[in-house]
Amino acid sequence: MKISPALKNDLKIYLLKRISDKSIKKTIEVQTPYPLDSVELSKIKKNIGGDSIEIKNTIHPELLGGFVLIDGSEMFDASLQGKLNIIVNSLLLH
């Protein structure tokens, strides 16, 4: 899975704000349309918090592409399905 540098930076800033105490291990759920391999999981872990983060990969084929990150009650949707929903909703409202 390729992530644009701008999205990667926004995601990193968002998650670093959410992680205040590095001694507490947090679990971040990463929803993807296919299982992530160990290399992808380690890249995500490295970019968003290192050893203070656990990654739980949940498979959601309906996402079509991209990913959704969930940290507690916060959600960061970078999925193709999420983008399509935004387009559909904007068309329905106009």
Contacts in CASP RR format, 6 or more apart in sequence:
PFRMAT RR
TARGET T0000
AUTHOR 0000-0000-0000
METHOD contacts of the structure
MODEL  1
MKISPALKNDLKIYLLKRISDKSIKKTIEVQTPYPLDSVELSKIKKNIGG
DSIEIKNTIHPELLGGFVLIDGSEMFDASLQGKLNIIVNSLLLH
1 32 0 8 1.000
1 36 0 8 1.000
1 40 0 8 1.000
1 66 0 8 1.000
1 67 0 8 1.000
3 11 0 8 1.000
3 78 0 8 1.000
7 78 0 8 1.000
8 47 0 8 1.000
11 47 0 8 1.000
11 48 0 8 1.000
11 69 0 8 1.000
11 76 0 8 1.000
11 78 0 8 1.000
12 47 0 8 1.000
12 48 0 8 1.000
14 76 0 8 1.000
15 28 0 8 1.000
15 48 0 8 1.000
15 49 0 8 1.000
15 53 0 8 1.000
15 69 0 8 1.000
15 71 0 8 1.000
16 48 0 8 1.000
16 49 0 8 1.000
18 26 0 8 1.000
18 71 0 8 1.000
18 74 0 8 1.000
19 26 0 8 1.000
19 49 0 8 1.000
19 52 0 8 1.000
19 53 0 8 1.000
22 52 0 8 1.000
23 52 0 8 1.000
24 52 0 8 1.000
25 52 0 8 1.000
25 53 0 8 1.000
25 54 0 8 1.000
26 52 0 8 1.000
26 53 0 8 1.000
26 54 0 8 1.000
26 71 0 8 1.000
27 53 0 8 1.000
27 54 0 8 1.000
27 55 0 8 1.000
27 56 0 8 1.000
28 48 0 8 1.000
28 53 0 8 1.000
28 54 0 8 1.000
28 55 0 8 1.000
28 56 0 8 1.000
28 69 0 8 1.000
28 70 0 8 1.000
28 71 0 8 1.000
29 56 0 8 1.000
29 57 0 8 1.000
29 58 0 8 1.000
29 69 0 8 1.000
29 70 0 8 1.000
29 71 0 8 1.000
30 36 0 8 1.000
30 41 0 8 1.000
30 44 0 8 1.000
30 55 0 8 1.000
30 56 0 8 1.000
30 57 0 8 1.000
30 58 0 8 1.000
30 67 0 8 1.000
30 68 0 8 1.000
30 69 0 8 1.000
30 70 0 8 1.000
31 57 0 8 1.000
31 58 0 8 1.000
31 59 0 8 1.000
31 60 0 8 1.000
31 63 0 8 1.000
31 67 0 8 1.000
31 68 0 8 1.000
31 69 0 8 1.000
31 70 0 8 1.000
31 79 0 8 1.000
32 57 0 8 1.000
32 58 0 8 1.000
32 59 0 8 1.000
32 60 0 8 1.000
32 63 0 8 1.000
32 65 0 8 1.000
32 66 0 8 1.000
32 67 0 8 1.000
33 59 0 8 1.000
33 60 0 8 1.000
33 61 0 8 1.000
33 62 0 8 1.000
33 63 0 8 1.000
33 64 0 8 1.000
33 65 0 8 1.000
33 66 0 8 1.000
33 79 0 8 1.000
34 59 0 8 1.000
34 61 0 8 1.000
35 57 0 8 1.000
35 59 0 8 1.000
36 44 0 8 1.000
36 57 0 8 1.000
41 55 0 8 1.000
41 57 0 8 1.000
44 55 0 8 1.000
45 53 0 8 1.000
45 55 0 8 1.000
60 68 0 8 1.000
62 81 0 8 1.000
63 79 0 8 1.000
63 80 0 8 1.000
63 81 0 8 1.000
63 82 0 8 1.000
64 79 0 8 1.000
64 80 0 8 1.000
64 81 0 8 1.000
64 84 0 8 1.000
65 79 0 8 1.000
65 80 0 8 1.000
65 81 0 8 1.000
66 78 0 8 1.000
66 79 0 8 1.000
66 80 0 8 1.000
67 78 0 8 1.000
67 79 0 8 1.000
68 75 0 8 1.000
68 76 0 8 1.000
68 77 0 8 1.000
68 78 0 8 1.000
68 79 0 8 1.000
69 75 0 8 1.000
69 76 0 8 1.000
69 78 0 8 1.000
70 76 0 8 1.000
END
